[in-house]
Amino acid sequence: MAEGRAAEAEGNYGAALERYTSVVQQFPDFATTEYARLSRALMLYQLGKVSDAILQLQDLEVSLRGYAEVHAALASILYVERPALLEVAEQQWEIAMEFNQQFADAAWVQQYKHWPPRLMTALNRFLTLQ
């Protein structure tokens, strides 16, 4: 995970995706692998693999139900990329807010969650309803 985070911090999203994918493949049964899957989904979105990112997040939404970051990321992406699923995006956002209202503060998300730029743009669009 640390190598993936380091690559991500350097803006090398392709390398980060590779590192997170490696963790997921090597350690499929570890509890922490779910967080590598989340990071992998965020990198997929950053790299323009929208459908793959959504599918990953939807899977995580089941296994990590109540983990606000999954719900907030899925809501943001659905809002921007799948306007026909606006109601689902809003439902995901409501769940995220039940567990952690700090995701409504883009500055907090940027500082503490370090979402990649494309996802931050989606979050900001969602928050401002643009």
ABEGO torsion letter per residue (X at the ends): XAAAAAAAAAGBAAAAAAAAAAAAAABAABAAAAAAAAAAAAAAAAAGBAAAAAAAAAAAAAAABGBAAAAAAAAAAAAAABAAAAAAAAAAAAAAAAABAAAABAAAAAAAAGBBAAAAAAAAAAAAGX
